[in-house]
Structure formats: C-alpha cells, structure tokens
Amino acid sequence: MCNVGMKRENSVRANWKDPEVFRRFIELCLIEARPNNYSGNSLKKECWERIRSTLKAENKGDFTQRQLKNEWDYLKQKYIIWARLIGNTGNTHYDPVTNTINWTSKQWKST
C-alpha cells in the first residue's frame, strides 16, 4: 500500500493558538537566531532540537522539528508581506491600536 499523502498514525497537528505556547516559541527562536545558528534561510537542526526539547520540558507541547520549522517559515512569510505593505509608501497609515493599515481602496488595489 502506498503511503504518499497519508498521515502517520502518531502525527498530531501543531496548535499555535495558545498565546503562551506561541509567545514561548517566539522567545526561543529569538534566542537561537544568532548568525552562526543558520543553515541557509533557517535555523540549524540542533537549534530546532533545543527549541523542541525546551517546549516539551516546559509542558508547552511536543512538536516535531518539521512543525517548528513550518511555523517559523509561515511567520517569516507573514513578516515579509507586512514589511512590504508598511514600506509601500512613505506614509504608512499603520494604526497600532487596531493593528491595521488604513489605506484607501485605490492604495490597496495598487499593492
């Protein structure tokens, strides 16, 4: 039987909705994000292992390296999009209270 596209039995979807888990993940990534800890555009395997073992030891979740890296990549893409939006004009119209960018319809269409 072919396993392509099938989930592993022990595979559990990562849940990043818990703000405490998410906050701790970001803190640990910031600790590991030093120049010598990169392999290409991502952290080295040993960095992910330290993050994984710390989260597990603190009862924040038992994530795989792949789940951690996927969340890292997802957040990086969100940041790139946000940075492009903010940098699109000299006058950003960013409202930190509502966490939104207040542009006209014309500005959104030109983006």
Rosetta blueprint (number, residue, H / E / L):
1 M L
2 C L
3 N L
4 V L
5 G L
6 M L
7 K L
8 R L
9 E L
10 N L
11 S L
12 V L
13 R L
14 A L
15 N L
16 W L
17 K L
18 D L
19 P H
20 E H
21 V H
22 F H
23 R H
24 R H
25 F H
26 I H
27 E H
28 L H
29 C H
30 L H
31 I H
32 E H
33 A L
34 R L
35 P H
36 N H
37 N H
38 Y E
39 S E
40 G L
41 N L
42 S E
43 L E
44 K L
45 K H
46 E H
47 C H
48 W H
49 E H
50 R H
51 I H
52 R H
53 S H
54 T H
55 L H
56 K H
57 A H
58 E L
59 N L
60 K L
61 G L
62 D L
63 F L
64 T L
65 Q H
66 R H
67 Q H
68 L H
69 K H
70 N H
71 E H
72 W H
73 D H
74 Y H
75 L H
76 K H
77 Q H
78 K H
79 Y H
80 I H
81 I H
82 W H
83 A H
84 R H
85 L H
86 I H
87 G H
88 N L
89 T L
90 G L
91 N L
92 T L
93 H L
94 Y E
95 D E
96 P L
97 V L
98 T L
99 N L
100 T E
101 I E
102 N L
103 W L
104 T L
105 S H
106 K H
107 Q H
108 W H
109 K H
110 S H
111 T L
